[in-house]
Amino acid sequence: MKRRNFITLLGGAAVAWPLAARAQQAAVPVIGLVNAGSREASASRVAAFRKGLSETGYVEGQNVAVEYHWLGGEYDRLPTLMADLVGRHVAVIATPGSTVAASAAKTATTTIPIVFGVGEDPVTLGLVSSLARPGGNATGINIFIWEVSAKRLALLHELAPRAVRVAVVINPGNVPSAEATLRELPEAARAIGLQIQILNASTSREIEAAFATLVRDRADALFVAPDSFFISRRVQFASLAMRHGIPAAYGTREEVEAGGLMSYGTDTSDMWRQVGVYTGQVLKGAKPADLPVTQPTKFEFVINLVTARALGLEVPPALLARADEVIE
């Protein structure tokens, strides 16, 4: 009888132990990271985010869990996705490099901390009350995408001085990016004597169609609007631009490393790292309301000289000297 009782108690302990282990695992904070791009094209950025987390003492898989949600340009998934994250009470929602995702998160919750990386003014977007004192449940990084668009267009004009007609590809699903492009770029183009043509693309197939249109309409150059989905399709953009002999300007170094002609903008990987740092600080107890929105102080001008030569462009020595990096 005693032997039977002992076996029964042992069996009960065996059942209880996995339950305790699962409860301990559930106590690990969960970060919901949302980005409009793809996992395959974002490996270096994820590494930068993890580096930022590690700087605050958090290591994915050990004392924190990260759920990665890649939209692949399907912005219409955001309301359902954010509702799910909020319903499961994740510890932090991180939206590096996606203004639309940041806005969707802010709409979905006023309590769960949000750490963003956006290219537009977060005050104007309604994400924070002020840069110095965000005042709510959101904070992060403002990387000045649109403040440098005119400069990027001017640099493209210097690289391809004969170009007059510039095709501008935007993603209409990314409303903030599309609206900012339509608002800012026409005036910048007129100031330097350029004509622009707006083309829409929200899928890989539509990118192909946009190139078919710009070739048919004999565009001289291409300006790719900032968009996480476009960055994830950077190889496609670079290949098509090379195939059709089109000089193209981008917003990130990664797009130039993939074969694009040039980029001008902030260090996007460092933005992901900083989002990781702020996310870790929030997990440690810091309140987004007390963490000021940070802004970059350095901008990168990158030229792919191999691509320039293939396009038959002679890059002026003075322009090469101004570049922060030249890919040869």
C-alpha positions as CSV (number, residue, x, y, z in Angstrom):
1,M,0.0,0.0,0.0
2,K,2.7,2.4,0.9
3,R,4.6,1.5,-2.3
4,R,1.4,2.3,-4.3
5,N,1.1,5.7,-2.6
6,F,4.7,6.5,-3.3
7,I,4.3,5.7,-7.0
8,T,1.2,7.9,-7.2
9,L,3.0,10.8,-5.5
10,L,6.0,10.5,-7.8
11,G,3.7,10.4,-10.8
12,G,2.0,13.6,-9.6
13,A,5.4,15.3,-9.2
14,A,6.3,14.3,-12.8
15,V,3.1,16.0,-14.0
16,A,3.6,19.1,-11.9
17,W,7.2,19.7,-13.0
18,P,6.5,20.4,-16.7
19,L,3.7,22.7,-15.5
20,A,6.1,24.6,-13.3
21,A,8.6,24.8,-16.2
22,R,6.0,26.2,-18.5
23,A,4.9,28.8,-16.0
24,Q,8.6,29.8,-15.7
25,Q,8.9,30.1,-19.4
26,A,5.7,32.2,-19.6
27,A,7.3,34.7,-17.2
28,V,9.9,35.6,-19.8
29,P,8.9,38.9,-21.4
30,V,7.8,38.8,-25.0
31,I,8.6,41.5,-27.5
32,G,6.4,41.8,-30.6
33,L,8.6,43.1,-33.4
34,V,6.7,44.3,-36.5
35,N,8.3,45.3,-39.8
36,A,6.9,45.8,-43.3
37,G,9.8,43.9,-44.9
38,S,10.8,40.2,-45.0
39,R,12.8,38.0,-42.7
40,E,15.1,36.9,-45.5
41,A,16.2,40.5,-46.3
42,S,16.5,41.7,-42.7
43,A,19.1,39.4,-41.2
44,S,21.6,42.2,-40.6
45,R,19.0,44.4,-39.1
46,V,17.7,41.7,-36.7
47,A,21.4,41.2,-35.6
48,A,21.6,45.0,-34.9
49,F,18.4,44.8,-32.8
50,R,19.7,41.9,-30.8
51,K,22.9,43.7,-30.3
52,G,21.0,46.7,-28.8
53,L,19.0,44.3,-26.5
54,S,22.3,42.7,-25.4
55,E,23.7,46.1,-24.4
56,T,21.0,46.3,-21.8
57,G,21.5,42.7,-20.6
58,Y,18.8,40.9,-22.6
59,V,19.6,37.9,-24.8
60,E,16.9,36.4,-27.0
61,G,16.1,32.9,-26.1
62,Q,17.5,33.3,-22.6
63,N,15.8,36.0,-20.7
64,V,13.6,37.5,-23.4
65,A,11.5,36.2,-26.3
66,V,11.1,38.0,-29.6
67,E,8.2,37.4,-31.9
68,Y,9.0,38.6,-35.4
69,H,6.1,39.6,-37.6
70,W,7.1,40.4,-41.3
71,L,4.4,42.0,-43.3
72,G,6.0,41.6,-46.8
73,G,4.3,44.9,-47.7
74,E,0.9,43.7,-46.7
75,Y,0.0,46.7,-44.5
76,D,-3.7,45.7,-44.3
77,R,-2.7,42.9,-41.9
78,L,-1.7,45.5,-39.3
79,P,-5.0,46.0,-37.4
80,T,-5.5,42.3,-36.8
81,L,-1.9,41.8,-35.9
82,M,-1.8,44.6,-33.4
83,A,-5.1,43.5,-31.8
84,D,-3.5,40.1,-31.3
85,L,-0.3,41.5,-29.7
86,V,-2.4,43.8,-27.4
87,G,-4.8,40.9,-26.5
88,R,-1.8,38.8,-25.5
89,H,-0.3,41.6,-23.4
90,V,3.2,41.5,-24.9
91,A,5.8,43.4,-22.9
92,V,6.8,45.8,-25.7
93,I,5.8,46.4,-29.3
94,A,8.9,47.3,-31.4
95,T,8.4,48.8,-34.9
96,P,11.9,49.7,-36.3
97,G,11.7,51.2,-39.7
98,S,8.0,51.2,-40.2
99,T,5.9,54.3,-39.6
100,V,2.7,52.6,-40.6
101,A,3.3,49.9,-38.0
102,A,4.1,52.4,-35.3
103,S,0.9,54.3,-36.0
104,A,-1.1,51.1,-36.0
105,A,0.4,50.2,-32.6
106,K,-0.4,53.6,-31.2
107,T,-4.0,53.2,-32.4
108,A,-4.2,49.8,-30.8
109,T,-3.0,50.5,-27.3
110,T,-2.3,53.4,-24.9
111,T,-0.8,51.1,-22.3
112,I,1.6,48.6,-23.8
113,P,5.0,50.3,-24.4
114,I,5.9,51.0,-28.0
115,V,9.5,51.6,-29.3
116,F,9.5,52.9,-32.9
117,G,11.9,53.9,-35.6
118,V,10.3,56.3,-38.0
119,G,11.3,58.6,-40.8
120,E,8.7,61.3,-40.2
121,D,8.3,63.7,-37.3
122,P,6.7,61.5,-34.5
123,V,5.0,64.6,-33.0
124,T,3.2,65.3,-36.3
125,L,2.4,61.6,-36.5
126,G,0.8,61.8,-33.1
127,L,3.1,59.2,-31.6
128,V,4.5,61.5,-28.9
129,S,3.7,64.9,-27.3
130,S,7.2,66.2,-27.8
131,L,10.7,64.8,-28.7
132,A,12.1,65.6,-25.2
133,R,9.1,64.4,-23.3
134,P,7.1,61.9,-25.2
135,G,4.5,61.8,-22.5
136,G,2.7,58.6,-23.5
137,N,3.4,54.9,-24.1
138,A,5.7,55.4,-27.1
139,T,9.2,56.6,-27.8
140,G,12.0,55.7,-30.2
141,I,14.1,57.0,-33.1
142,N,13.4,59.6,-35.8
143,I,15.7,59.0,-38.7
144,F,14.8,62.0,-40.9
145,I,13.9,60.2,-44.1
146,W,12.1,63.0,-45.6
147,E,14.4,65.8,-44.5
148,V,17.1,64.3,-46.7
149,S,15.0,63.4,-49.8
150,A,15.7,66.7,-51.6
151,K,19.4,66.1,-50.9
152,R,19.2,62.6,-52.3
153,L,17.5,63.8,-55.4
154,A,20.2,66.5,-55.9
155,L,23.0,63.9,-55.6
156,L,21.3,61.7,-58.1
157,H,21.2,64.7,-60.5
158,E,24.9,65.2,-59.9
159,L,25.7,61.6,-60.7
160,A,23.5,61.6,-63.8
161,P,23.5,65.2,-65.0
162,R,21.8,64.4,-68.3
163,A,18.8,63.0,-66.6
164,V,15.7,65.2,-66.8
165,R,12.8,62.8,-66.4
166,V,12.8,61.0,-63.1
167,A,10.4,58.2,-62.2
168,V,9.5,58.0,-58.5
169,V,8.3,54.7,-57.2
170,I,6.1,54.8,-54.1
171,N,4.1,52.2,-52.2
172,P,0.5,53.4,-51.8
173,G,0.0,50.9,-49.0
174,N,2.5,52.9,-47.0
175,V,0.4,56.0,-46.7
176,P,2.8,58.2,-44.7
177,S,5.6,57.5,-47.1
178,A,3.5,58.0,-50.2
179,E,2.0,61.2,-48.9
180,A,5.3,62.7,-47.9
181,T,6.8,61.8,-51.3
182,L,3.9,63.5,-53.1
183,R,4.2,66.5,-50.8
184,E,8.0,67.0,-50.8
185,L,9.6,65.7,-54.0
186,P,7.8,67.8,-56.7
187,E,9.1,71.1,-55.3
188,A,12.6,69.6,-54.8
189,A,12.6,68.4,-58.4
190,R,11.4,71.8,-59.8
191,A,14.2,73.6,-57.9
192,I,16.8,71.7,-59.9
193,G,15.0,71.6,-63.2
194,L,13.8,68.0,-63.1
195,Q,10.4,66.5,-64.1
196,I,9.0,63.6,-62.1
197,Q,6.6,60.8,-62.8
198,I,4.9,59.0,-59.9
199,L,4.5,55.2,-60.2
200,N,2.8,52.9,-57.7
201,A,4.0,49.5,-56.6
202,S,2.9,47.4,-53.6
203,T,4.0,43.9,-54.8
204,S,6.9,42.3,-56.6
205,R,4.8,42.1,-59.7
206,E,3.9,45.7,-59.5
207,I,7.6,46.7,-59.2
208,E,8.1,44.8,-62.5
209,A,5.1,46.7,-64.0
210,A,6.5,50.1,-62.7
211,F,9.8,49.4,-64.5
212,A,7.9,48.5,-67.7
213,T,6.1,51.8,-67.5
214,L,9.2,53.9,-66.9
215,V,11.1,52.2,-69.7
216,R,8.1,52.8,-72.0
217,D,7.9,56.4,-71.0
218,R,11.7,56.8,-71.4
219,A,12.5,58.0,-67.9
220,D,16.1,59.0,-67.4
221,A,16.5,58.0,-63.8
222,L,14.7,56.5,-60.8
223,F,14.1,57.6,-57.2
224,V,12.9,54.9,-54.9
225,A,10.8,56.2,-52.1
226,P,11.7,55.0,-48.5
227,D,9.7,51.9,-47.7
228,S,10.6,48.7,-45.8
229,F,9.0,46.5,-48.4
230,F,11.1,48.2,-51.1
231,I,14.2,47.6,-49.1
232,S,13.3,43.9,-48.8
233,R,13.1,43.9,-52.6
234,R,16.4,45.7,-53.1
235,V,17.9,42.9,-55.3
236,Q,14.9,43.1,-57.6
237,F,15.2,46.9,-57.9
238,A,18.9,46.8,-58.5
239,S,18.6,44.0,-61.1
240,L,15.9,45.7,-63.0
241,A,17.6,49.1,-62.9
242,M,20.8,47.6,-64.3
243,R,18.9,45.6,-67.0
244,H,17.3,48.7,-68.3
245,G,20.3,51.1,-67.7
246,I,18.5,53.3,-65.2
247,P,20.5,55.3,-62.6
248,A,18.6,55.0,-59.3
249,A,18.8,56.6,-55.9
250,Y,17.9,54.8,-52.7
251,G,17.6,55.7,-49.0
252,T,19.8,53.0,-47.4
253,R,23.3,51.5,-47.7
254,E,21.9,48.0,-48.1
255,E,20.2,48.9,-51.4
256,V,23.6,50.1,-52.8
257,E,25.3,47.0,-51.5
258,A,22.8,45.0,-53.4
259,G,23.8,46.8,-56.6
260,G,22.0,50.1,-56.5
261,L,23.8,53.2,-57.8
262,M,23.7,55.4,-54.7
263,S,22.1,56.2,-51.4
264,Y,21.9,59.1,-49.0
265,G,20.4,58.8,-45.5
266,T,20.9,57.7,-42.0
267,D,22.5,54.5,-40.8
268,T,19.4,52.2,-40.7
269,S,21.2,49.3,-39.0
270,D,22.2,51.6,-36.1
271,M,18.6,52.7,-35.8
272,W,17.6,49.1,-35.3
273,R,20.3,48.8,-32.7
274,Q,19.0,51.9,-30.9
275,V,15.4,50.5,-31.0
276,G,16.9,47.4,-29.3
277,V,18.6,49.5,-26.6
278,Y,15.4,51.4,-25.8
279,T,13.4,48.2,-25.8
280,G,15.8,46.7,-23.3
281,Q,15.6,49.8,-21.1
282,V,11.8,49.6,-21.1
283,L,12.0,46.0,-20.1
284,K,14.1,47.1,-17.2
285,G,11.4,49.4,-16.0
286,A,12.0,52.7,-17.9
287,K,8.8,54.5,-19.0
288,P,8.5,55.5,-22.7
289,A,7.2,58.8,-21.5
290,D,10.5,59.6,-19.9
291,L,12.8,58.4,-22.7
292,P,13.4,61.2,-25.2
293,V,13.1,60.5,-28.9
294,T,16.6,60.4,-30.3
295,Q,17.7,61.7,-33.7
296,P,20.7,60.9,-35.9
297,T,23.6,63.3,-36.3
298,K,25.4,61.6,-39.2
299,F,24.2,60.9,-42.7
300,E,25.8,58.5,-45.2
301,F,26.4,59.1,-48.9
302,V,27.3,55.8,-50.6
303,I,28.2,55.2,-54.2
304,N,28.5,51.9,-56.0
305,L,31.3,52.6,-58.5
306,V,30.9,49.2,-60.2
307,T,27.3,50.1,-61.0
308,A,28.2,53.6,-62.1
309,R,30.7,52.2,-64.6
310,A,28.2,49.6,-65.8
311,L,25.7,52.4,-66.5
312,G,28.4,54.4,-68.3
313,L,28.4,57.1,-65.8
314,E,31.6,59.0,-65.0
315,V,31.5,60.0,-61.4
316,P,33.2,63.4,-60.8
317,P,36.2,63.1,-58.4
318,A,34.8,65.9,-56.2
319,L,31.6,63.8,-55.7
320,L,33.7,60.7,-54.9
321,A,35.6,62.7,-52.3
322,R,32.3,63.6,-50.7
323,A,31.1,60.0,-50.4
324,D,31.3,58.3,-47.0
325,E,31.8,55.0,-48.8
326,V,32.6,53.9,-52.4
327,I,31.9,50.3,-53.4
328,E,34.4,49.2,-56.0
